[in-house]
Amino acid sequence: MARYAIGDLQGCYDELRELLDLLDYSSDRDQLVFTGDLVNRGPQSLQVLRLIRAMGANAVTVLGNHDLHLLAHCFDPTRPLRNGDTLQTVLEASDRDVLTEWLLEQPLALHDVARGELLVHAGVIPAWSAAQAAAAGAEVSQALRADPHGFLSRMYGNEPTQWRDDLPHTERLRFSVNMLTRLRFCTAEGRVDLKLKGGPQAARAPFAPWFSHPDRKTADTRIIFGHWSTLGYYRRENLLCLDTGCVWGGALTALDLDDPLAVPVRIPCRVHQAVGAD
């Protein structure tokens, strides 16, 4: 059995099928671990959702910001789509409700204590341990499933910019969503600027990539994430980024998580969107 982690798909179904063929993926032997952003920007989000849902226990995923964006549109048909969104086929699909319910069941963070791994879409502020990140994700999931329309209507926004234990409930949930699905840069104290984009070199002090702060509490946990195409494939001790810009004309990347000598497996991607969107 192999466990393959796969980076952001963003609706690139053909590339996923090619990658699975290259991996010689077998449902009776292998497990797939997805870093989120299954949908949007690419041309075949509906086919991606149908395929991964059909895999059942062979596939695990966390929700990314684009997956939550899809849910927001599912529960509020009046919300206008953004430039570059490619979600209409999902919104009009006959099995939309089935796919929506499946997405609602997916977590924002998966903490495998036995393996010492944490799967998130984006990142973790320095002050959070892996257990705290998983708890924050679970709190969001509970609120999302209890009242999807209400939760998603209050989800958007860049405030608050720093965690406090006494944050009001709505702000607490929004901060957790932003950290787990949008984080790139923060200060050592956990203050974030979600407008900062680009590669790690784009940061200006006191901001730095979230994983670069030496005293972060997740340093001893292997964190598997995506979201950061300008960071690209990034692998060092206890860190693995797998967003290699598939939808922007980069590649779709997989790595065997249990083989320390494994090399990344890549499928070149067609250019589906202009570089620069989030």
Secondary structure, DSSP 8 states (H G I E B T S, - for coil): --EEEE---TT-HHHHHHHHHHHT--TTT-EEEE-S--SSSSS-HHHHHHHHHHTGGGEEE---HHHHHHHHHHH-TTS---TT---HHHHT-TTHHHHHHHHHTS-SEEEETTTTEEEESS---TT--HHHHHHHHHHHHHHHHH-HHHHHHTT------S--TT--HHHHHHHHHHHHHH--EE-TT--B-TT--SSGGG--TT-EEGGG-TT-TTTTSEEEE---TTT-SEEETTEEE----TTBTSEEEEEETT-TT---EEEE--B-S-TT--
